[in-house]
Amino acid sequence: MSAKEEILSRIRSALSDAPVAEETPREYRTSSQMPEEELIELLVDRLIDYKAGVEVINSAQIPEFVAAKLKDANSVVYPHGLEQRWLSELPTGITQIPDAPGARLSVAQLDATSAVVTSSQVSIAESGTIILDGEPNQGRRAISLVPDRHLCIVPVSSIVRLLPEAMVRLTITRPLTWISGPSATSDIELERVEGVHGPRTLDVLLVRGL
């Protein structure tokens, strides 16, 4: 008997008298009828609690607020599918760098940029979580993790209350990035350190009519 066959034989023997697993009851909430204004209020509350900057605006105001949030940046990277109009009011001194499939920036180039601007796929109000799924207006995971500042544009229409409501809007085989506030961690003495696993600063524009 080979080593592989011996290992498999032992596994079969160990499992021979294993109890049959019972089906797990699914009694949690799967939908919510929370009105839009309450969804916005709940998500804003969670994001602020996570130390993110939040503004609620309409779609026509996006260029103005993007420019205001990034006025001190030297360079801004954005996914190739992002709406160009959103960046139209950035000061001329800020270098705008697209990240496209055929011309991806290196980690060093991303690290040298001041900020990144992306959209998002769905946001969960109850947990204050914003989810990116790699669509052209959100880009690959690296561009939202390496730059020190992330400005995320969240359509109000994409906000749901519960996790199960978000899951039905996602393709789980896509590269999902789940964001709950700026990156932060703490050591055994509970000393908070920001920017270790992602952007140190998260700004969110919740946009009506998008």
N, C-alpha and C positions, 0 to 999 in steps of 0.2 A: 504494500500500500504506500502510495506517495504521500509526502507531507500535506499536500493540498487535500487529498482524499481523507487523510486522518483528521484534519481540522474540520472538514465538512461533516464527517461522521460524528464527531464530538458535538457539533452544533445541533445536528438532527437529534442526537440522544438527549441533549439538554432541553430541547424544545418538545420532546415527545409527550410530556405530561403537563405542558403549559396550559393554563386555563384559557378558555375562549374569551377574547376581549368583547365586552358589551359595547353597543353603540353609544357614543357620547351624546347626551341630550343637548339640543341646540335651542335654548330658551331665551337667549339674549335678544336685545332689540336689533332689528335689521333695517328699520326705517324710522323716519321722523318727519313730522309735519311742522317743524319750527319755521315761522315766517322769516323772510329774507333779512329784515332789519335786526331781528334777534340773533340770527346766525352771524351777521357782521359784528354785532356787539360782543357776542361770546368769543369769536375769533380774535378780535382786537384785545379783549381782556386777557386772553391766554398769551398772545404774542408780547404784549407789554410786560406781563409777568415774567416772561423769558428774556426780558431786556432787549427786545427788538424794537426798532423804530417803525411806527405804523402811521399811514395816512389813508383816508378814505376819499377818493376823488372820482371824477367822471372821465370817460375815455379821452375827451378833448384836452384834458389837463396833463396827460402823461408826459409829453415832451418838456413841459414847464417844470414838473416835479422831478423828473429824471435829472434835468440840468441842475436844479437846486440841490438835490441830494449828493450829486457828484461834482460839485463846483470845485472842490479841492483836489480832485484826482489828476494824476499826470497822464494816465492811459486807462482805457476801458476795453475789456474784451467782451464779445457778445457772440452767441450762436448764429450761424449763417442764416437761419430761418426767422430771426427776430424781425419784427416790423421796424423798418428803417426810420419811419417817422418818429418813433419814440425817442430816437437819439438826435433828432434834428436841431435841438436847441442847446446841445452841449457846446461849451466855449471852444473856439477854434484851437486853443492851446492844448486841448485834451486829445491825445491820439486814440482813434477808434480802431480796434483790431478785431476783424472777424475770425472766427474759428470754424473752418469748413472741413468736411471729410477728406478732401484732397490736399488740404494745407493746414494740418493740425499744428497748433502751437506745442512746443516742448514744455515740460514741467518747469524748466528754468525760465522760459519766456512767460509762462503763466504767473510764476512767482514774482516776476518783475513788474507785473501790471498792478495798478492801484485797486481796480474793482472789476466786477463782472455784472452784467445785466442779463437776466433771463425772465421768461414767463414761467408758468407752472401748469400742471395738469389738473390737480384737485387738492382741496385743502379741507382738513377736518377741524371743525370749530371746537368740538369738545376737548380735544387734546392739543389744539394749537399747532397742528402739524401741516406743513406744506409739502406736497409730493411732486417731484419732477420725474418724468419717465423717458427722457432722451429724445423727445420730439424735436424737430428742427428749430423750434422757437425756444427750446430749453437746453439743447446741446448735450454733449457727453458729460459724464460725472465729474471729470477732472476740472472743468472750467468753473464749476460751482463749489469746488472744494479747495482749490489752491489759492486763488486771490484772497486778499485779506478782507475785502468788503464785498458783500453780495446784495445787490438791489433786485428784489424779486417782484414781478408784476403779477398780481393774482386777480383774475376775473371774479367778480362777485358771483357770477352765475356758476362758478366751479366750486363754491363752498357748500359742503354738506355738514351735517351735525355729527354723524356716527361713522366709525371705522367700517362697518359692513357696507354702508352707502358708498364709501370711497372705493372699496375693493371691486365693486361691480363696474367701476369706471376705468379700471386699470387692467393692463395685460401683464400678468405676473412674470412672464418670461422676459420682459423688457428690463433695462438697467434702471431700477428705481432708486431715487435719492429722497430720503425722508428727513425733513428739516423741522426741528422744533427749537427755534431761537438760534442765536449765535453759537458757535462751537465753544464748549466749556467743559472742564473736567476739574477734579480736585484730588488732592493726595489724602493720605491717611489722617492728616490733621485738618482736613476740610478747607485747605487753602485753595480758593477758586483760581483757576488759570484759564484764560480765554484764548482761542485761536490755535489750539493744539491740533485738532482734528478737522478743521475747516475754517471758514471766515470768522474773524474776530468781531465783525460788525454785520448785522443783518438789518436791512431796511425793506419794508414791505409796502407796496402800493396796492390797496384794495380798490379795484376799478369797477365802477358801475357802467353798464351799457357796453361791455366788451364781450 
